[in-house]
Amino acid sequence: MRKHGTGRTTLTWAAIAAAGALVLGACGDGGGSKAKDGASEAPQGGTASPQVQLPKLPGEKLEVAAVWTGPEQANFTKVLKEFEKRTGATVTFIPAQDPIVTFLGTKIAGGAPPDVALLPQVGALASAVQNKWAQPVGPDAQAQLDANYSAGWKKLGAVDGTQYGVYYKAANKSLIWYNAKAFEAAGVKPPKTWKELLTAADTLSASGTPAVSVAGADGWTLTDWFENVYLSQAGPEKYDQLAKHQIKWTDDSVKQALTTLAELFGRRDFLAGGPSGALATEFPKSVTQTFTGGDRPAAAMVYEGDFVAVNIAQTEAKVGKDALVFPFPAVGAKAPVVSGGDVAVALKPSKGAQALLTFLASADAAEIQAREGGFVSPNRAVNPGAYPNDIQRDIAKALIAAGDDFRFDMSDQAPSAFGGTPGAGEWKALQDFLANPSDVAGTQAKLEADAAKAYGN
């Protein structure tokens, strides 16, 4: 389940960091709130009047592929059901595997491509266009994009000046979620710096609760850990250079970031289950085990994006009360914020595929999934009242307020062979690093060898 590669972009989002700090103790209000113009926003769960008109497509059958599973897939299916209701089409969700480019290549070679795919990497969009799989967006979808999206998000969905994709889902991947009871029991406060994070981890572990639940079985989470440390420590210029492989992974800045990350990963008592336990833990479990067990969970904290709320919803914990959040601590001068996202692309030149892109570019579609939690849209027309609690509402508002001042997840910018393939490239190298954090030089050498091969330079 990849949560989130060539638009060179990571949110700097100081506004989101501030929002995260403001809502540490917030809880959902469950009802409507006031918009800026004084009108009541739609209460969560409400149904707003349709804002986009869709064609009637009786008898048309569509397939939509994405790497989403579990509750995330279930929530997106509700969006597809509304599309079916409005158009008369029948839509089937096709679970895809990472790397999605390989999955799609197999389907296309077999003569059975899905009508629409949601790609979790900018690099995957570029590959789809290069392989002549992708269809440019039609005029109706373009009209929704022009009305609802900032120039930066439209640019991410374009290749060589042609619009191919609609960014349906965004993610702030610089959040650490924590068990409020575990923090209270240990007398720990949310840290603002890396040094404070290590001190808090030491206190938590000494109290009997391992500090961090790490989803080491899913290599993409480890790339996100690295990217946050690297962006804050090395700065945005170096980040952009490494994302393009203009500097090597043997660079001293990478050594510094890995050495810093080893301060956390190298403490067996800090990790739920130790390194071996972390390497056996998939992302959903990393979340649920942090928010079960009262004040003695398997771990006190779990790192990942706003979408963690979807998995918290599978426990009895309540976001804003039992499950709170703070921005990823500053390693260098500024706290990092890394963004990811999923872009919808038509793979067939059909009326149904274009209609679905139009729907996904509208506020109508985004508000359905926003109400389910664990979802943030870059669509400016989405009613903030659709989000189910203050935490997610503030994250979404800050995303929109950030405008075009953002960058994107580094591994998602990379060729899939390096940044998006289970058991290979960056994912595998960082899993090996988690198993042996003392081998910084060996990790750098492996990363550089795999990057050079994938980038071709």
Disulfide bonds with the S-S distance in Angstrom:
none
